[in-house]
């Protein structure tokens, strides 16, 4: 009895140790979202394809293309060309660690929160509102543009809100207060770069939408082809069944005619001799 209890105790200790080892592994594999569409992009060095699951810790690289990641039912991340980023999933929030390039983020009124970090600078959509914004790296600075809703830029200095239609730049390394304040103009050279990045971000969004729609259209076409193939198979089965029924009927008619002719031969003087149907005879 004592030995059995000891064995059970040892088994429980082994199970507890295994769980202690495995739990951090599961925690590090938290799901960020799934790929809605991509073009010339890789995840962990592997070609990115639609419906790929993105995990916390994964690294994304976009060449001359775009990638769209769906985060929950109401949030989207669109990565533009020449972008390198990684993901971190925390309780109720997904953080994009932007190494280079640009990302457009759309956050619905509810659902998983989004955050983009570049060095010490952190950009967060305002909660409770639909928000569309762009974060881009330009010559070591972070360019933040609010398209819809409002973005909040945080760092070592005072937090600043970026209202709809406004663009600011922030030093990513020193994380000082935004240059010129919310809505202020940047210098001419940076303004041109901001315009280029904004256009690139918009193109990435449009490309992402097009990629996503193309994926949906491909799936719909595949479903239609599968339905058509099933219909053709069903029609072929029905034709085969009809041919089998026709052959069976013909065989039955042949058998009946043979039996009738045999009766005629046995009873040549019968009042109502058997008369073969059209196409058959007793010869």
C-alpha positions in Angstrom: 0.0 0.0 0.0 2.8 2.4 1.0 4.7 1.5 -2.3 1.6 2.4 -4.4 1.2 5.7 -2.7 4.9 6.5 -3.2 4.6 5.6 -6.9 1.6 7.9 -7.2 3.4 10.7 -5.4 6.4 10.4 -7.7 4.1 10.4 -10.8 2.4 13.6 -9.7 5.8 15.2 -9.1 7.0 14.3 -12.6 3.7 15.6 -14.1 4.1 18.9 -12.1 7.7 19.3 -13.3 6.6 18.7 -16.9 3.8 21.3 -16.6 6.3 23.8 -15.1 8.5 23.3 -18.2 5.8 23.4 -20.8 3.8 26.4 -19.5 6.4 29.0 -20.5 6.5 27.4 -23.9 2.8 27.8 -24.3 3.0 31.4 -23.0 5.6 32.2 -25.6 3.4 30.8 -28.4 0.4 33.2 -27.8 -1.5 33.7 -31.0 -1.3 37.2 -32.5 -3.6 36.7 -35.4 -3.7 35.3 -38.9 -2.5 36.4 -42.4 -5.3 37.8 -44.5 -3.1 38.3 -47.5 0.5 38.8 -48.6 2.9 39.5 -51.4 6.7 39.1 -51.4 6.7 38.6 -47.6 8.2 36.0 -45.2 7.5 35.0 -41.6 10.4 33.5 -39.8 12.1 33.1 -43.1 9.3 31.1 -44.6 7.1 32.4 -47.5 3.9 33.9 -46.1 0.7 32.5 -47.3 -3.0 33.3 -46.4 -4.4 31.8 -43.2 -1.0 31.4 -41.7 -1.2 31.8 -37.9 1.1 34.5 -36.5 2.5 33.9 -33.0 4.0 36.1 -30.4 7.8 36.3 -31.1 7.4 35.8 -34.9 9.4 38.0 -37.2 7.9 39.5 -40.4 9.9 40.8 -43.4 8.3 42.4 -46.5 10.2 43.0 -49.6 8.6 44.8 -52.6 5.1 43.9 -51.5 2.7 44.0 -48.6 1.3 41.8 -45.8 -2.0 42.0 -44.0 -2.5 40.5 -40.5 -5.9 40.2 -39.0 -5.9 40.6 -35.2 -9.2 39.4 -33.9 -12.4 40.2 -35.7 -12.0 44.0 -35.7 -8.4 45.0 -36.0 -6.0 44.9 -39.0 -2.3 45.5 -39.5 -0.9 46.3 -43.0 2.8 46.2 -43.5 4.3 48.1 -46.5 7.3 47.4 -48.7 10.8 47.1 -47.2 9.4 46.5 -43.7 10.8 44.4 -40.9 8.8 43.9 -37.7 8.2 41.4 -34.9 5.2 40.7 -32.7 4.5 40.5 -29.0 1.2 39.3 -27.6 0.2 40.5 -24.1 -3.0 40.4 -22.2 -5.6 42.2 -24.4 -3.0 43.9 -26.6 -0.7 43.1 -29.6 2.5 45.1 -29.9 4.3 45.5 -33.2 8.1 46.1 -32.8 8.9 48.0 -36.0 12.5 47.6 -37.1 12.2 49.5 -40.4 9.6 50.4 -42.9 6.0 51.3 -42.1 2.8 49.8 -40.8 -0.8 51.0 -41.1 -3.1 49.9 -38.3 -6.9 49.8 -38.1 -8.5 49.2 -34.7 -12.2 48.8 -34.3 -14.2 50.1 -31.4 -13.8 46.9 -29.5 -11.5 43.9 -29.5 -7.8 43.4 -29.2 -5.8 46.6 -28.7 -2.9 47.5 -31.0 0.4 49.2 -30.2 3.4 50.0 -32.5 6.8 50.5 -30.8 9.9 52.0 -32.5 12.7 52.1 -29.9 11.4 54.0 -27.0 8.5 55.5 -28.9 5.1 53.9 -28.6 2.0 54.7 -30.7 -1.4 53.6 -29.5 -4.9 54.1 -31.0 -7.5 55.8 -28.8 -9.8 53.4 -27.2 -13.5 53.4 -27.9 -13.2 54.7 -31.5 -12.5 53.3 -34.9 -8.9 54.4 -35.6 -6.8 54.2 -38.7 -3.2 55.4 -38.5 0.2 55.0 -40.0 3.6 54.7 -38.4 6.8 54.9 -40.5 10.5 55.2 -39.9 12.2 58.0 -41.8 16.0 58.7 -41.3 15.9 57.6 -37.6 12.7 59.5 -36.9 9.2 58.1 -36.3 6.5 59.7 -38.5 3.0 59.3 -37.1 -0.1 60.1 -39.1 -3.8 59.8 -38.0 -6.2 59.1 -40.8 -9.3 58.3 -38.7 -9.8 58.7 -35.0 -6.8 59.7 -32.8 -3.4 58.3 -32.0 -1.5 58.7 -28.8 2.3 58.9 -29.0 4.2 58.0 -25.8 7.8 57.9 -24.8 10.2 59.3 -22.2 8.7 62.7 -22.7 5.1 63.9 -22.3 2.5 61.9 -24.2 1.0 63.7 -27.3 -2.3 63.1 -29.1 -2.4 63.2 -32.9 -5.8 64.2 -34.2 -7.3 63.1 -37.5 -5.5 64.5 -40.5 -2.4 65.4 -38.5 1.2 64.2 -38.8 4.1 64.6 -36.3 7.6 63.3 -36.2 9.4 62.0 -33.1 13.0 61.2 -32.4 13.0 57.4 -31.8 16.3 57.3 -30.0 16.0 60.2 -27.5 12.2 60.0 -27.4 11.8 63.7 -26.9 8.5 65.5 -27.2 7.2 65.7 -30.8 8.9 68.3 -32.9 6.6 71.3 -33.4 3.7 69.8 -31.4 0.6 68.1 -32.7 -0.4 69.3 -36.1 2.8 71.3 -36.7 4.6 71.3 -40.0 7.9 69.4 -40.4 10.8 70.7 -42.6 10.6 70.6 -46.3 12.9 67.5 -46.8 11.0 65.5 -44.1 7.7 66.6 -45.5 8.6 65.1 -48.8 9.6 61.9 -47.1 6.4 61.9 -45.0 4.3 62.3 -48.2 6.2 59.4 -49.8 5.7 57.2 -46.7 2.0 58.2 -46.5 1.5 57.3 -50.1 3.4 54.1 -49.5 1.2 53.3 -46.5 -2.0 54.0 -48.5 -0.7 51.8 -51.3 0.0 49.1 -48.8 -3.5 49.3 -47.5 -4.9 49.2 -51.0 -2.6 46.3 -51.9 -3.5 44.5 -48.7 -7.2 44.9 -49.4 -6.6 43.8 -53.0 -4.6 40.8 -51.8 -7.2 39.9 -49.3 -10.0 40.2 -51.9 -8.0 38.2 -54.4 -7.6 35.5 -51.7 -11.3 35.5 -51.1 -12.0 35.4 -54.8 -9.6 32.5 -55.2 -11.3 30.6 -52.3 -14.7 31.3 -53.9 -13.5 30.1 -57.3 -12.1 26.9 -55.7 -15.4 26.4 -53.9 -17.3 26.9 -57.1 -15.0 24.5 -58.9 -15.5 21.9 -56.2 -19.3 22.4 -56.4 -19.2 22.0 -60.2 -17.1 18.9 -59.9 -19.5 17.4 -57.4 -22.4 18.2 -59.8 -20.6 16.6 -62.7 -19.9 13.5 -60.6 -23.5 13.3 -59.5 -24.7 13.6 -63.1 -22.3 10.9 -64.1 -23.5 8.7 -61.3 -27.1 9.3 -62.3 -26.4 8.5 -66.0 -24.6 5.3 -64.9 -27.6 4.4 -62.8 -30.0 5.1 -65.7 -27.9 3.0 -68.1 -27.9 0.2 -65.5 -31.7 0.4 -65.1 -32.1 0.4 -68.9 -29.9 -2.7 -69.2 -31.8 -4.4 -66.4 -35.2 -3.6 -68.1 -33.9 -4.9 -71.5 -32.7 -8.1 -69.8 -36.1 -8.5 -68.1 -37.9 -8.1 -71.4 -35.6 -10.6 -73.1 -36.3 -13.1 -70.3 -40.1 -12.5 -70.5 -40.1 -12.8 -74.3 -38.1 -16.1 -74.1 -40.6 -17.4 -71.5 -43.7 -16.4 -73.7 -42.2 -18.0 -76.8 -41.5 -21.2 -74.8 -45.2 -21.3 -73.8 -46.3 -20.8 -77.4 -44.1 -23.8 -78.4 -45.6 -25.9 -75.6 -49.2 -24.9 -76.4 -49.5 -24.3 -80.2 -53.3 -24.6 -80.2 -53.8 -22.1 -77.3 -56.6 -19.6 -77.9 -54.5 -16.6 -76.8 -51.0 -17.4 -77.9 -48.1 -15.2 -76.6 -47.5 -12.2 -78.9 -44.0 -10.8 -78.7 -43.7 -7.0 -78.2 -42.4 -4.7 -80.9 -38.8 -5.4 -81.7 -39.0 -9.0 -80.4 -39.9 -12.3 -82.0 -40.1 -16.0 -81.3 -37.9 -17.0 -84.3 
